[in-house]
């Protein structure tokens, strides 16, 4: 673990607040609202701040406002847990274009079985938008990220990635079976940050 002061947290907080205001249309003071941790598992982090959006709103605001094309194999509102949270949420993830090595090649069922908190589709849309807003590059240009808890009624599991083209250049949300695994597909650990009471 790293002391928060030895990470980029102090830089990404104001960037996230600027992104929230300019792209999401909401003013937030993250340090006032959330009990930010003193230690972080990663040195370089990215935030997924959700002020109460459903999957559709997160995709349209975070990605659509920045003129991304978005492909949806199934409507993003059809997955489990697509509805808005009743309270603002904040998750800290590793700021890495690839999912974590220890998640690569595992199926969604295997990932769910380890009981770790993984980034969901909505958080991915928000983190993807922030990463582009801050550094003008993309998550997953060569990999995919599973969202193990976001499943269609038939059990298929959502995943997201950047499709560089040439046929389609944009963010893609697709699905695959819960027991399947591929070497270039992993998941992103998401550290939840609690609201201050």
VENGI-V256431 format. One record per pair of residues at least 6 apart in sequence whose C-alpha atoms are under 6 Angstrom apart, sorted by the first residue. I is the first residue (numbers start at 1). J is the second residue. D is the distance in Angstrom with one decimal. If there is no record, write none. Layout:
[[I,J,D] [I,J,D]]
//
This chain:
[[1,40,5.5] [1,41,4.5] [2,39,5.4] [2,40,5.2] [3,39,4.5] [4,38,5.2] [4,39,5.0] [4,40,5.9] [7,43,4.6] [7,44,5.9] [8,44,5.6] [20,26,5.5] [21,27,5.2] [24,61,5.8] [33,195,5.8] [33,196,5.7] [34,194,5.8] [34,195,4.3] [34,196,5.1] [35,194,5.8] [35,195,5.9] [35,196,5.5] [42,94,5.9] [44,95,5.4] [45,93,5.6] [45,94,4.5] [45,95,4.5] [46,92,6.0] [46,93,5.3] [46,94,5.9] [46,95,4.8] [47,91,5.8] [47,92,4.8] [48,90,5.7] [48,91,5.1] [48,123,5.3] [48,126,5.6] [48,127,5.0] [49,89,6.0] [49,90,4.6] [50,88,5.6] [50,89,5.2] [51,88,4.2] [52,84,5.3] [52,85,5.3] [52,88,5.4] [53,84,4.8] [54,82,5.7] [54,83,4.7] [54,84,4.0] [55,77,6.0] [55,82,5.1] [55,122,5.1] [58,122,5.9] [59,125,5.6] [62,126,5.5] [62,129,5.0] [63,129,5.5] [68,170,5.9] [69,170,4.7] [70,170,5.6] [70,171,4.9] [70,172,5.8] [71,172,4.7] [72,173,4.9] [73,174,4.9] [79,150,5.3] [79,151,4.9] [79,152,4.7] [80,150,4.9] [80,151,5.2] [90,193,5.5] [91,190,5.6] [91,191,5.2] [91,192,4.5] [91,193,5.8] [92,190,5.6] [92,191,4.9] [93,190,4.9] [97,139,4.5] [97,140,5.4] [98,140,5.6] [99,186,5.4] [99,187,5.4] [99,188,5.3] [103,186,4.8] [103,187,5.7] [104,183,6.0] [104,185,5.4] [104,186,4.0] [105,181,5.3] [105,182,4.9] [105,183,4.2] [105,185,5.9] [106,181,5.3] [107,179,5.3] [107,180,5.2] [107,181,4.4] [108,148,4.9] [108,178,5.2] [109,178,5.6] [109,179,5.8] [117,189,5.9] [117,190,5.6] [118,188,5.5] [118,189,4.4] [118,190,5.0] [119,188,5.5] [119,190,5.0] [120,147,5.0] [121,147,6.0] [132,138,5.9] [140,161,5.0] [140,162,5.5] [141,162,4.9] [143,184,5.1] [143,185,5.8] [144,160,5.7] [144,161,4.9] [144,185,4.7] [145,159,5.3] [145,160,5.3] [145,185,5.7] [145,186,5.2] [145,187,4.9] [146,159,4.3] [146,186,5.8] [146,187,5.0] [147,158,5.5] [147,159,5.6] [150,157,5.9] [150,158,5.7] [151,157,4.5] [156,175,6.0] [156,176,5.4] [156,177,4.8] [156,178,5.8] [157,175,5.1] [157,176,5.5] [157,178,5.8] [158,174,5.7] [158,175,4.3] [159,173,5.7] [159,174,5.4] [159,175,5.7] [160,172,5.6] [160,173,4.5] [161,171,5.9] [161,172,5.5] [162,170,5.9] [162,171,4.7] [163,169,5.3] [163,170,5.3] [163,171,5.9]]
//
